[in-house]
Amino acid sequence: MIGTTLSDIRRHIESLAARNGDYYLICGRTGDRPVPADGLAFDCRPTARAAATATEQYRTALRRYDPQLPCYDVIVCQRSAAVRSPEDTECRLAAEASTVDFCHTVAGVVFETIADSPHGTLQSAIMDRYLALAETIAHPDELCLRLIEAIATELDARLSPGEQAEILRAAAERLSTPTPPPTAASTDPLETALDSLQSVSMLETYTLDCQSVRCASTRWALTLEDYSLGSHDRVVTLPLVVECFRRLSAVDLRISGVERVATTPPSWQLTITATADGSGGPLSVVDAGAP
């Protein structure tokens, strides 16, 4: 065993990666890039094989939390010279994580965190809700979204905002350092968090307006267009909160003022406030009309 947690295994796989490596991992049956090696390359075949073994170990561990996780036959491939350039379309597409992989990764770290917290009994409640949903949904993309929704719904129903923040902040710490780091064109931590969700197709587009900056808080107005986790009366904000805590770990967050502004594509407006005084608010799920 490389380690005892998903984070241990992920860090080991990342330590094997090389920025300009020629080798990468795929599923031999589907061609999918398996989490957590999606977007990584390796400098030689033996190293890639070691990464493949660790990837299979990671996915076996993750399947304890999500029995619907696809089973992959992980194999090593060598990238041809024709697609080695980072600017090449095929190379860029191979480096992009999918919505499904992103949801499984977030679910895994949240489950790990819950298991290590005083709220371990939440795991059974989440899985009961998820498995009930899984009986009525066949498409894997939809199932992964419902897993996130099940986690968020149970956190919202059973934990206070402060307890939710503690769980989600700890889950964010289990993820690797955000990459790529903020650039000159995108230095706002919230903007980079939204860019991350956009890169895995969790949302189509967004607009962000910093409305207020005070000594103890900053407030943004946010519009999400075609967001995967918005229903007719509420928005599941758990993935956005986890991504924000990866970059704003020392603050509390409050999400409020939720309003649906379009149905095709489904679009939402909401207000996000980052505070330094412990006055956090709703996090995992926010109902339309919430104060």
C-alpha positions, 0 to 999 in steps of 0.5 A: 500500500502506498498510503492509507488515504486517498490523499496519500495515494494522490500525492504519490501519483503526482510525485511520479509525474513529469511535466513533459513526459511522453507516457500517460494512463487511460482505460483500455476499454473506454479511452477515458483518463482515470482520476487521479492520473488524469492530466498527468504525464510520466517520463518512462514506462516503468514509472507510468506502470507504477502510477497505474498501480497506484491509480487502481489502488486509489479507485478501489479505495474511492469505490468504498465511498461511491459504489457506482464509480466506473471500473477501468482497465488502466493501461500505459500509453505513449504520446506521439510526437505529433500531439506532444505540444501543450498547444495541440488540441488532443493534448489539451483535451487529454489534460482536462478532467471531466465532470464525472471525475471531478465529482468523484474526487470531491465526494471522496475527500468529503467522505474521508473527512466525514469519516475522520470527524465526530459526524461519521454516522453521516456516511450511512445517511448519505449512501442511503439517499444516494443509493435510492437515487441510483435506482432511478438514474442510469446515466453515469454523469447524472449519477455523479451529480446526484452523489454530490447532491446527496452529500450536500443535502445531508450536510445541510440537514444535519450540521450547522453552517459552522460544522459544514464549514469545518468539514468542507475546509478540511476536505479542501485541505486534502486536495492537492494545491490548486493548479494552475495558480492564479495568473495576472489575468485572473488573480481573484481567488473566487474567480480561479475557483470558478474557472476550475469548475468551468474547466470540468464543465460544471458550468458554462459561463459566469459573471463575477462582480466584487461589490464591497470590500471592508475590513472584515469582509468582501462581497461578490455578486455572482451569476452562474449560467447552465450550472449542473447543480441548480434545480428550480428552487435551490443550488447545490454549492458544495463543489464551489465552496470546496474550491473556494476553501482551497484558496481562501482557507482562512475565511468563512463564507456565506452564500445568500440572495439566491435567485433563478434568472433564466430557465434556458439555459438554467441561470442563477444569481447569488451573493458570496461573502467572505468574512474573517469574523466567523459569521459564515452562513449557508454553504452546501445547499442554498434555497432560492429566497434564502436571506 
